Amino acid sequence: MRIGRCRSHCMVKIIHYAVVAILLLGVVYFVWNKPPTVNPMLDRRAADALALVQTHRAQGYPTILQAMTEHVRAMKDRGLNARLGEWRVKQVDGDMYEIRIQLRDQGATGQWFEREFIWHANLSLNRVNAASLPADGITPKAPEPESTPGPAVPQFPGVR
């Protein structure tokens, strides 16, 4: 009877160590594959880029931040779930920063949809450009520069 108890005790220990090892491997995998981002609270320029995007004008709303939070509120008012992820900032090059946020919406059938909004913020030009289709849908287009008329093409009578 002692031998059976020892075997079951050893199996429980092995399973326990296996679970701990799998959890540790999962943490290592997550940390290894986590995209490099800048903590905007530690980097003043990253915070400026984030603020530039969040306060940029949105279609139908005063700012992009208000458009995103209003979407979540409107979904909840309709009895549907919506979750806004964390704002992530990554320096691309010099004054160019990439700002990302994920939005998860639950459809009427209960299925979840995830969209990633990506903008590029250029601090030296003080400009925000949409870098993903979802972001393009809420970011107003920059006004087209007025084209200067070129030389007039002469019109000859009778020639079409």
Backbone as numpy.savetxt, mean C-alpha at the origin, in Angstrom:
# Nx Ny Nz CAx CAy CAz Cx Cy Cz
4.35 -51.27 31.93 3.54 -50.09 31.93 4.41 -48.83 31.93
5.54 -48.88 32.60 6.43 -47.73 32.62 7.00 -47.46 31.23
7.25 -48.49 30.47 7.82 -48.31 29.13 6.82 -47.56 28.24
5.55 -47.91 28.30 4.52 -47.23 27.51 4.39 -45.77 27.90
4.47 -45.51 29.18 4.38 -44.13 29.65 5.59 -43.33 29.19
6.77 -43.93 29.20 7.99 -43.25 28.77 7.92 -42.94 27.28
7.39 -43.88 26.49 7.28 -43.64 25.05 6.32 -42.49 24.76
5.19 -42.47 25.42 4.22 -41.40 25.18 4.78 -40.06 25.65
5.52 -40.08 26.77 6.14 -38.86 27.27 7.18 -38.35 26.27
7.98 -39.25 25.71 8.98 -38.87 24.72 8.32 -38.34 23.45
7.21 -38.94 23.02 6.50 -38.47 21.82 5.94 -37.06 22.04
5.42 -36.81 23.24 4.89 -35.49 23.55 6.02 -34.46 23.50
7.18 -34.82 24.03 8.33 -33.92 24.00 8.77 -33.64 22.56
8.81 -34.68 21.75 9.22 -34.52 20.34 8.24 -33.61 19.61
6.96 -33.83 19.82 5.95 -32.98 19.17 6.07 -31.54 19.66
6.30 -31.38 20.95 6.46 -30.04 21.51 7.64 -29.32 20.86
8.78 -29.98 20.77 9.96 -29.37 20.15 9.74 -29.11 18.67
9.01 -29.98 17.99 8.73 -29.78 16.57 7.86 -28.53 16.36
6.87 -28.34 17.21 6.01 -27.16 17.10 6.82 -25.89 17.34
7.67 -25.90 18.35 8.51 -24.74 18.64 9.45 -24.46 17.47
10.04 -25.51 16.90 10.94 -25.34 15.76 10.20 -24.77 14.55
8.99 -25.23 14.29 8.21 -24.71 13.16 7.86 -23.24 13.38
7.49 -22.88 14.59 7.20 -21.48 14.89 8.42 -20.60 14.69
9.57 -21.06 15.16 10.80 -20.29 14.98 11.15 -20.15 13.51
10.99 -21.22 12.73 11.26 -21.13 11.30 10.30 -20.15 10.63
9.05 -20.12 11.06 8.08 -19.17 10.51 8.48 -17.74 10.79
8.95 -17.46 12.00 9.38 -16.11 12.36 10.60 -15.71 11.53
11.56 -16.62 11.40 12.76 -16.33 10.60 12.36 -16.07 9.14
11.46 -16.88 8.60 11.00 -16.70 7.22 10.33 -15.35 7.05
9.48 -14.96 8.00 8.79 -13.67 7.92 9.79 -12.52 7.95
10.73 -12.55 8.89 11.71 -11.47 9.01 12.59 -11.42 7.76
12.96 -12.56 7.24 13.83 -12.61 6.07 13.14 -12.04 4.83
11.86 -12.33 4.66 11.13 -11.90 3.46 10.38 -10.60 3.62
10.44 -9.99 4.79 9.75 -8.73 5.01 10.42 -7.66 4.16
9.63 -6.90 3.39 10.24 -5.88 2.55 10.86 -4.78 3.41
11.99 -4.24 2.95 12.62 -3.18 3.73 11.78 -1.91 3.67
11.41 -1.42 4.81 10.66 -0.17 4.87 11.34 0.75 5.87
11.04 1.99 5.73 11.61 2.99 6.62 10.54 3.36 7.62
10.91 3.43 8.87 9.96 3.87 9.90 9.87 5.39 9.80
8.69 5.91 9.38 8.59 7.35 9.20 8.80 8.14 10.49
8.62 7.50 11.63 8.82 8.21 12.88 10.31 8.42 13.17
11.17 7.61 12.57 12.60 7.73 12.80 13.29 8.56 11.72
12.70 8.63 10.53 13.31 9.33 9.41 12.41 10.52 9.04
12.91 11.71 9.24 12.12 12.93 8.99 11.70 13.04 7.53
12.58 12.67 6.60 12.25 12.77 5.17 11.16 11.77 4.81
11.20 10.58 5.41 10.15 9.59 5.16 8.82 10.10 5.71
8.85 10.74 6.85 7.62 11.32 7.42 7.08 12.42 6.52
7.97 13.21 5.93 7.54 14.26 5.00 6.90 13.65 3.76
7.47 12.57 3.25 6.91 11.90 2.07 5.53 11.32 2.38
5.40 10.70 3.54 4.11 10.14 3.95 3.07 11.25 4.08
3.44 12.35 4.70 2.52 13.47 4.86 2.15 14.06 3.50
3.10 14.11 2.58 2.82 14.64 1.24 1.75 13.80 0.54
1.84 12.48 0.68 0.85 11.61 0.06 -0.48 11.69 0.79
-0.47 11.59 2.10 -1.72 11.57 2.86 -2.51 12.87 2.71
-1.83 13.98 2.53 -2.52 15.26 2.41 -2.74 15.69 0.96
-2.32 14.85 0.02 -2.53 15.16 -1.40 -4.02 15.07 -1.73
-4.46 15.92 -2.62 -5.87 15.95 -3.01 -6.29 14.61 -3.62
-7.50 14.18 -3.31 -8.06 12.93 -3.85 -9.31 13.26 -4.64
-9.69 12.34 -5.51 -10.91 12.54 -6.29 -12.11 12.38 -5.37
-12.89 13.45 -5.23 -14.09 13.41 -4.42 -13.87 13.70 -2.94
-12.63 13.86 -2.52 -12.32 14.12 -1.11 -11.19 15.13 -1.03
-11.09 15.83 0.09 -10.01 16.82 0.22 -8.61 16.19 0.21
-8.46 15.00 0.82 -7.14 14.37 0.88 -7.25 12.86 0.63
-6.12 12.26 0.31 -6.07 10.80 0.11 -6.39 10.09 1.41
-5.86 10.57 2.53 -6.13 9.94 3.82 -7.62 9.96 4.12
-8.29 11.07 3.87 -9.73 11.13 4.11 -10.50 10.20 3.17
-10.04 10.07 1.94 -10.71 9.17 0.99 -10.61 7.73 1.47
-9.45 7.34 1.96 -9.25 5.96 2.42 -10.08 5.68 3.67
-10.05 6.57 4.64 -10.79 6.34 5.88 -12.30 6.43 5.65
-12.73 7.29 4.75 -14.15 7.40 4.44 -14.66 6.13 3.75
-13.82 5.52 2.91 -14.21 4.26 2.26 -14.46 3.17 3.32
-13.55 3.07 4.29 -13.71 2.08 5.36 -14.98 2.36 6.16
-15.23 3.62 6.49 -16.42 3.98 7.24 -17.69 3.66 6.45
-17.70 3.97 5.15 -18.87 3.71 4.32 -19.15 2.21 4.21
-18.11 1.41 4.12 -18.29 -0.05 4.05 -18.91 -0.55 5.36
-18.43 -0.06 6.49 -18.98 -0.49 7.78 -20.43 -0.04 7.94
-20.76 1.16 7.42 -22.14 1.63 7.47 -23.07 0.72 6.66
-22.55 0.09 5.62 -23.34 -0.83 4.80 -23.34 -2.24 5.37
-22.70 -2.44 6.51 -22.67 -3.75 7.15 -21.59 -4.66 6.60
-20.64 -4.10 5.86 -19.54 -4.89 5.30 -18.25 -4.50 6.01
-17.32 -5.41 6.04 -16.05 -5.15 6.68 -15.05 -4.57 5.69
-14.21 -3.71 6.17 -13.09 -3.17 5.40 -11.97 -2.89 6.39
-10.77 -3.20 5.98 -9.61 -2.99 6.85 -8.53 -2.26 6.07
-8.02 -1.24 6.70 -6.93 -0.46 6.14 -5.65 -0.89 6.83
-4.65 -1.25 6.05 -3.38 -1.70 6.62 -2.53 -0.52 7.08
-1.29 -0.81 7.38 -0.36 0.24 7.82 0.21 0.95 6.61
0.45 2.23 6.78 1.14 3.00 5.75 2.61 2.61 5.82
3.18 2.22 4.68 4.59 1.83 4.63 5.34 2.78 3.70
6.52 3.18 4.13 7.34 4.14 3.38 8.68 3.50 3.09
9.11 3.64 1.83 10.42 3.09 1.43 11.10 4.13 0.55
12.35 4.43 0.89 13.09 5.37 0.06 13.53 4.64 -1.21
13.18 5.21 -2.35 13.53 4.59 -3.63 14.88 5.10 -4.10
15.00 6.43 -4.14 16.25 7.02 -4.62 16.27 8.50 -4.27
17.24 8.94 -3.52 17.36 10.36 -3.20 16.12 10.92 -2.55
15.44 11.82 -3.28 14.22 12.45 -2.77 12.96 11.70 -3.14
13.08 10.54 -3.78 11.92 9.77 -4.22 11.61 8.68 -3.19
10.36 8.69 -2.71 9.90 7.71 -1.73 8.67 6.99 -2.30
8.53 5.74 -1.91 7.37 4.95 -2.30 6.52 4.73 -1.06
5.23 5.06 -1.17 4.31 4.92 -0.05 3.26 3.91 -0.45
3.03 2.91 0.42 2.07 1.84 0.14 1.10 1.68 1.30
-0.11 1.25 0.93 -1.09 0.85 1.94 -2.00 -0.19 1.30
-2.37 -1.18 2.09 -3.28 -2.22 1.60 -4.67 -1.98 2.18
-5.66 -2.23 1.34 -7.05 -2.11 1.74 -7.71 -3.44 1.46
-8.33 -4.01 2.49 -9.06 -5.26 2.36 -10.54 -4.97 2.52
-11.33 -5.38 1.51 -12.78 -5.20 1.53 -13.45 -6.55 1.53
-14.52 -6.66 2.29 -15.31 -7.88 2.26 -16.52 -7.62 1.38
-16.68 -8.45 0.35 -17.80 -8.29 -0.55 -19.09 -8.79 0.07
-20.19 -8.60 -0.65 -21.51 -9.00 -0.16 -21.60 -10.51 0.03
-20.79 -11.28 -0.71 -20.82 -12.75 -0.58 -19.91 -13.24 0.53
-19.19 -12.32 1.19 -18.28 -12.72 2.27 -16.85 -12.90 1.81
-16.61 -12.84 0.51 -15.26 -13.00 -0.02 -14.48 -11.70 0.19
-13.19 -11.85 0.54 -12.33 -10.68 0.79 -11.58 -10.31 -0.48
-11.44 -9.01 -0.72 -10.68 -8.48 -1.84 -9.60 -7.58 -1.28
-8.42 -7.70 -1.82 -7.31 -6.90 -1.32 -6.73 -6.07 -2.46
-6.54 -4.79 -2.17 -5.93 -3.88 -3.14 -4.76 -3.18 -2.48
-3.71 -2.97 -3.24 -2.56 -2.25 -2.72 -2.44 -0.92 -3.47
-2.46 0.14 -2.70 -2.34 1.49 -3.24 -0.87 1.90 -3.10
-0.29 2.35 -4.20 1.13 2.74 -4.21 1.25 4.12 -4.84
1.97 5.00 -4.15 2.27 6.32 -4.68 3.77 6.55 -4.61
4.27 7.39 -5.50 5.64 7.87 -5.45 5.59 9.34 -5.06
6.32 9.67 -4.03 6.39 11.06 -3.56 7.79 11.59 -3.83
7.87 12.66 -4.60 9.14 13.30 -4.89 9.23 14.56 -4.04
10.08 14.52 -3.03 10.17 15.64 -2.09 10.76 16.89 -2.72
11.73 16.74 -3.63 12.34 17.93 -4.21 11.38 18.65 -5.15
10.48 17.92 -5.80 9.49 18.54 -6.69 8.15 18.77 -5.99
8.02 18.26 -4.77 6.78 18.36 -4.01 5.61 17.80 -4.83
5.83 16.61 -5.40 4.86 16.01 -6.32 4.53 14.58 -5.89
3.27 14.20 -6.08 2.80 12.85 -5.80 2.27 12.25 -7.10
2.70 11.03 -7.41 2.22 10.32 -8.59 1.70 8.96 -8.17
0.57 8.57 -8.72 0.04 7.23 -8.47 0.93 6.22 -9.18
1.26 5.13 -8.49 2.12 4.10 -9.07 1.43 2.75 -9.15
0.13 2.69 -8.86 -0.64 1.46 -9.01 -2.03 1.83 -9.51
-2.71 0.86 -10.11 -4.06 1.14 -10.62 -5.03 1.58 -9.53
-5.05 0.91 -8.35 -5.95 1.40 -7.30 -5.65 2.85 -6.91
-4.36 3.20 -6.78 -4.00 4.57 -6.42 -4.38 5.54 -7.53
-4.27 5.09 -8.77 -4.62 5.93 -9.90 -6.11 6.26 -9.88
-6.92 5.37 -9.31 -8.35 5.59 -9.26 -8.79 6.68 -8.30
-7.97 7.01 -7.32 -8.37 8.07 -6.37 -7.48 9.30 -6.46
-6.41 9.23 -7.24 -5.49 10.36 -7.36 -5.85 11.17 -8.59
-6.15 12.45 -8.42 -6.49 13.26 -9.60 -5.30 13.35 -10.56
-5.62 13.44 -11.81 -4.58 13.59 -12.84 -3.99 14.99 -12.74
-2.70 15.07 -13.00 -2.05 16.37 -13.03 -2.58 17.14 -14.24
-2.77 18.44 -14.09 -3.27 19.20 -15.23 -2.28 19.14 -16.39
-2.83 18.99 -17.58 -2.00 18.92 -18.78 -1.41 20.31 -19.03
-0.11 20.37 -19.35 0.45 21.68 -19.68 -0.17 22.17 -20.98
-0.45 23.46 -20.99 -1.05 24.03 -22.19 -0.03 24.00 -23.30
-0.46 23.47 -24.45 0.47 23.40 -25.58 0.47 24.73 -26.31
1.64 25.12 -26.72 1.75 26.36 -27.48 1.51 26.03 -28.94
0.69 26.82 -29.59 0.41 26.51 -30.99 1.66 26.69 -31.84
1.87 25.74 -32.72 3.02 25.79 -33.63 2.69 26.65 -34.83
3.59 26.68 -35.78 3.32 27.49 -36.96 2.11 26.93 -37.71
1.31 27.83 -38.21 0.11 27.43 -38.94 0.50 26.79 -40.27
-0.21 25.72 -40.61 0.02 25.07 -41.89 -0.80 25.83 -42.94
-0.15 26.28 -43.99 -0.91 27.05 -44.99 -1.94 26.18 -45.67
-3.11 26.73 -45.88 -4.18 26.03 -46.57 -4.22 26.55 -48.00
-4.16 25.62 -48.95 -4.23 25.98 -50.36 -5.64 25.78 -50.85
-6.17 26.72 -51.56 -7.54 26.57 -52.05 -7.67 25.36 -52.95
-8.73 24.61 -52.74 -9.05 23.46 -53.60 -8.29 22.20 -53.22
-7.36 22.24 -52.27 -6.62 21.04 -51.88 -7.21 20.54 -50.57
-7.50 19.27 -50.55 -8.05 18.69 -49.32 -7.15 17.62 -48.81
